[in-house]
Amino acid sequence: MERPRCVHCRNPIKESHKAAGPTPGDRSYHEDCWNQVGDAVVAEQSHEQQRDYEERVASQGLAALLSPYVSKVPEQRDTSATNESVTA
C-alpha cells in the first residue's frame, strides 16, 4: 500500500509524522512543509475570493455588495403610487 505524498516535497507522509493541510480533514502536507507554504496557499485562496467578489460587484452591482448582509435584496419602491394619508 502506497502512502500519501506531501504536496510540497513529494516525500511519503508516514503514520508517525504529523500531517497538516488547508482544511482540518486534509492531511496532504508534512507539518513542517505546511508551515512553509501554508501562508502562501491561504493568501492565494483569499486573493481568489476577492477576485470573485469584484467580478460579482461589476456584474450585479449593489446586490453583490449587500448579499453578505441580507438574505434578500429589497425591490425598489414604486414611487408613482400615491400614498393615502390616514386621519384620525
N, C-alpha and C positions, 0 to 999 in steps of 0.2 A: 504494500500500500504506500503510495507516494504522499509525502507530507505537503501541506500547502506551502507556497513560497512567498517570501516577503516581496511586496510590490516594488520596494525601493532597491534593495540589494540583491534580490533574486535567490538568496540562500533559503534553505528549508527552515520552517518555523517548527522547532522541536516542542514536544509536550512540556518539557521542563522550562522553556523560555516563556517570558511574559510576552503576550501579544497585545497589540492595540490597533486602533483604526478610527476613521472619522465618525462612525456610529458605534453605539455600545455593542451591537451584535457583530460588527465587522472586525475580524481579527486577521487582517491581511498584511500587517507590518510587525516587525520586531519592535518592542517598546522603544529602544534607543533610536531606531530608524524613524519611527513615527515622531519622536521628539525633534528630529532634524527637519522633516518635511511637513509635519502637521500644520504648522502655521501657514505655510505656503498653500496647502490644499484648502484650508478653511478660508483664506483670503481669496482664492480663486472662486470658491463657491459663493462667497459674499459678492464678488465682482459680477458673477453671472446673474445673481438675484437682482442686483442694482440695474444691470443692463436690461433685464426683462421688465423691471418696473418702469424704466424710462421709455421702453417701447410701448408699454400699455398706456402711459400718460400721453404719448404722442398720438396714439390711435383712438383712445377712449376719452381723453381729456379729464374733466372734473370727476367723472365716475371712477376713474382709476385712482385718483388721489383720495377719494372718500371711501373706497371699498374696504380698506383695512379697519375702518372705524364704524361703519354702519352696515347693517345686514341688507338694506335695500336703499338705493339712492332715490329720494323723493322725486316725483314728477314735477315739472314746472307748473305753477298755478296758472289757471286761465284767468287773466286779468280783465277780459272782456265781459265776464259775468257781473251783473250788478249785485251789490250787497244790500240786503234788506235790513234796515235798522229795526231793532226791537225796542218798542216803547213800553214802559211800564206804567 
